[in-house]
């Protein structure tokens, strides 16, 4: 917690020193809940209703922009929160999102946390819905290249965030999408995407231990990529 506070202070102090040549922005979102048992529905016993009685969540976002450079950090706070599991209280705090982004002509390079979706999201989707307790940010590096006004290419590598930690498997992906006008009444938006996930040894051990009762499934699933 002290390291996170010091990092936030360093960002604020550094930004205030150069704010006259850039732009500082931010927002604060707070949420509070008070729990009262509904005896009419015979609600199950949970610590939230019996002991803690209330919860709070908060998100403080700070962003700094200077020319083609952008920095963004978000501090997340959960005190006895029921967002993750309605039956249990979760308490934690830390950097929930951070990103450094540089634009170089037609190339944009975000490093750190980012949200992205390929097509409809079937191939790959990392997104946030904080009031549902969902934050599937990818932490890594991404390249977005604008080929033309109608075509764009994306490539990235990283790991998926799980609250204030990370899943161990490595994700790599690429996408090409654009727009093709056939005539005044007909337009298509083609896209091509590929995704690769490389499992770590501990994740593979977990898969094997859960499939060891089915040799056929084990043979199919025992692949690191």
KAMO-V906604 format. One record per residue. PSI is psi in whole degrees, 0 to 359 (none if undefined). D_LAST is the distance of its C-alpha to the last C-alpha in Angstrom with 2 decimals. Layout:
# KAMO-V906604
psi=PSI d_last=D_LAST
psi=PSI d_last=D_LAST
This chain:
# KAMO-V906604
psi=320 d_last=36.23
psi=321 d_last=38.61
psi=319 d_last=35.97
psi=316 d_last=34.90
psi=318 d_last=38.60
psi=320 d_last=39.30
psi=317 d_last=36.47
psi=319 d_last=37.88
psi=320 d_last=41.35
psi=317 d_last=40.33
psi=315 d_last=38.82
psi=315 d_last=41.98
psi=315 d_last=44.35
psi=318 d_last=42.63
psi=319 d_last=42.49
psi=332 d_last=46.13
psi=335 d_last=47.16
psi=13 d_last=45.73
psi=337 d_last=45.90
psi=344 d_last=48.82
psi=1 d_last=46.60
psi=195 d_last=43.62
psi=126 d_last=43.01
psi=132 d_last=42.09
psi=167 d_last=41.03
psi=171 d_last=39.76
psi=156 d_last=39.97
psi=127 d_last=40.28
psi=129 d_last=39.31
psi=146 d_last=40.63
psi=135 d_last=40.40
psi=144 d_last=42.46
psi=145 d_last=42.76
psi=128 d_last=45.57
psi=130 d_last=45.09
psi=124 d_last=47.90
psi=136 d_last=47.58
psi=99 d_last=48.52
psi=341 d_last=50.55
psi=332 d_last=51.13
psi=7 d_last=47.58
psi=53 d_last=47.43
psi=141 d_last=44.42
psi=155 d_last=42.43
psi=125 d_last=43.07
psi=151 d_last=40.72
psi=331 d_last=41.27
psi=318 d_last=41.28
psi=330 d_last=44.42
psi=325 d_last=46.05
psi=310 d_last=45.64
psi=322 d_last=43.98
psi=335 d_last=45.61
psi=163 d_last=44.02
psi=165 d_last=40.86
psi=146 d_last=40.05
psi=150 d_last=37.20
psi=146 d_last=37.45
psi=117 d_last=35.54
psi=119 d_last=37.12
psi=133 d_last=35.71
psi=134 d_last=37.12
psi=144 d_last=36.49
psi=131 d_last=38.08
psi=131 d_last=38.31
psi=113 d_last=39.98
psi=243 d_last=40.04
psi=16 d_last=36.44
psi=140 d_last=34.99
psi=136 d_last=34.01
psi=139 d_last=33.17
psi=132 d_last=32.40
psi=150 d_last=32.15
psi=124 d_last=32.33
psi=126 d_last=33.60
psi=140 d_last=32.74
psi=131 d_last=35.04
psi=118 d_last=34.86
psi=110 d_last=37.89
psi=41 d_last=37.85
psi=143 d_last=35.73
psi=14 d_last=34.98
psi=319 d_last=32.42
psi=313 d_last=29.35
psi=113 d_last=30.95
psi=343 d_last=34.44
psi=353 d_last=35.32
psi=152 d_last=34.62
psi=132 d_last=35.66
psi=131 d_last=33.15
psi=128 d_last=34.50
psi=159 d_last=32.69
psi=152 d_last=33.10
psi=187 d_last=31.43
psi=112 d_last=29.95
psi=340 d_last=28.04
psi=135 d_last=27.41
psi=144 d_last=28.10
psi=139 d_last=27.66
psi=130 d_last=29.15
psi=134 d_last=29.36
psi=132 d_last=30.99
psi=126 d_last=32.13
psi=95 d_last=32.77
psi=246 d_last=34.48
psi=1 d_last=31.94
psi=130 d_last=28.94
psi=130 d_last=28.09
psi=99 d_last=25.97
psi=135 d_last=25.25
psi=137 d_last=23.96
psi=229 d_last=23.55
psi=143 d_last=23.20
psi=155 d_last=22.91
psi=141 d_last=22.69
psi=156 d_last=21.26
psi=133 d_last=20.71
psi=116 d_last=19.42
psi=230 d_last=21.98
psi=357 d_last=22.87
psi=359 d_last=19.96
psi=319 d_last=17.94
psi=313 d_last=15.00
psi=134 d_last=15.50
psi=124 d_last=18.48
psi=122 d_last=19.61
psi=175 d_last=23.27
psi=137 d_last=26.14
psi=89 d_last=28.86
psi=333 d_last=30.72
psi=358 d_last=33.30
psi=4 d_last=30.69
psi=28 d_last=29.05
psi=129 d_last=25.84
psi=95 d_last=24.26
psi=42 d_last=20.64
psi=145 d_last=21.04
psi=138 d_last=18.26
psi=115 d_last=19.32
psi=222 d_last=18.53
psi=143 d_last=19.93
psi=147 d_last=20.37
psi=124 d_last=22.28
psi=120 d_last=24.42
psi=125 d_last=26.47
psi=102 d_last=29.38
psi=316 d_last=29.78
psi=186 d_last=32.92
psi=341 d_last=34.66
psi=355 d_last=32.56
psi=140 d_last=29.12
psi=142 d_last=26.57
psi=144 d_last=23.17
psi=141 d_last=20.72
psi=145 d_last=17.75
psi=163 d_last=16.40
psi=145 d_last=14.15
psi=192 d_last=14.69
psi=152 d_last=14.39
psi=137 d_last=15.95
psi=144 d_last=19.41
psi=95 d_last=20.83
psi=251 d_last=24.58
psi=22 d_last=25.37
psi=190 d_last=22.14
psi=145 d_last=18.42
psi=148 d_last=15.29
psi=327 d_last=13.26
psi=143 d_last=9.66
psi=132 d_last=9.60
psi=135 d_last=9.81
psi=138 d_last=10.66
psi=160 d_last=12.72
psi=151 d_last=15.67
psi=144 d_last=18.61
psi=125 d_last=21.87
psi=156 d_last=24.67
psi=197 d_last=28.39
psi=134 d_last=31.62
psi=122 d_last=33.69
psi=119 d_last=37.32
psi=311 d_last=38.75
psi=190 d_last=42.21
psi=338 d_last=44.02
psi=357 d_last=42.91
psi=126 d_last=39.37
psi=139 d_last=36.28
psi=152 d_last=32.56
psi=82 d_last=29.60
psi=153 d_last=26.62
psi=147 d_last=23.15
psi=131 d_last=19.80
psi=149 d_last=16.56
psi=146 d_last=12.84
psi=140 d_last=10.16
psi=133 d_last=6.67
psi=126 d_last=5.67
psi=116 d_last=4.65
psi=148 d_last=6.48
psi=172 d_last=9.68
psi=319 d_last=11.68
psi=323 d_last=14.03
psi=319 d_last=11.77
psi=320 d_last=10.28
psi=322 d_last=14.00
psi=317 d_last=15.03
psi=314 d_last=12.95
psi=317 d_last=14.36
psi=334 d_last=17.79
psi=350 d_last=17.99
psi=7 d_last=17.15
psi=350 d_last=19.17
psi=353 d_last=22.03
psi=94 d_last=20.32
psi=323 d_last=19.17
psi=315 d_last=18.11
psi=322 d_last=15.78
psi=318 d_last=14.45
psi=324 d_last=13.67
psi=323 d_last=11.79
psi=349 d_last=9.74
psi=67 d_last=9.13
psi=134 d_last=5.55
psi=337 d_last=3.83
psi=none d_last=0.00
